Amino acid sequence: MSILLIAASPTKPSRSSALLSAVASRLQAQGLSTEPVLHLNQLDPAALLHAQFDHPEIRAVTDRVAQADAVVIATPVYKAAYSGLLKVFLDVLPQTALKGKLVLPLATGGSPHHMLALDYALRPVLQSLAARHILPGIYATDQGVPLLPEGGYGLNPDIAERLDDAAELLATDLRRSAQWAASQNFENIAFTDVRCSV
């Protein structure tokens, strides 16, 4: 099972990346491994802005998305919507890029007033990319992911508990999907060996 983590903040470190790291560690505690984080701010900006679908970096990240069984996306919220960096990335993906995949959206913002950005801005786009199942998103304000005196970011207990639940749900759904897929592997039977009665 392959889990792709996508960091959609234009800055690093960031609160949204801290949420992503926290989910990754929780998934590893569940016995699942994650792919290296895809930092969108490290992609060629011209290739993204000009939608250069055949650019080597765009092809490479499109392949990474295609190979993943699940995708965790973390974005800051600006002006009541997900980051522009995430928007241009999603725009260069094929229309069915998330087909058959589980998706966990994470977001951070300065105010609780923007928490609906996950449901009203990001979720419809993820659905349009044919995601099989979009798990309940997690939105955290600055107070939920505080800056620590020694540097880096912490998590308040409520956000930590919600991340625990999200990672457990993602792990459970992935294992259930893998078990179902394994149960569909039937042995091929030659037509001459088929017997039927009327």
Secondary structure, 3 states (H helix, E strand, C coil): CCEEEEECCCCCCCHHHHHHHHHHHHHHHCCCCCCCCEEHHHCCHHHHHCCCCCCHHHHHHHHHHHHCCEEEEEEEEECCEECHHHHHHHHHCCCCCCECCEEEEEEEECCHHHCCHHHHHHHHHHHHCCECEECCCEEEECCCCCECCCCCECCCHHHHHHHHHHHHHHHHHHHHHHHHHHHCCCCCCCHHHCCCCC
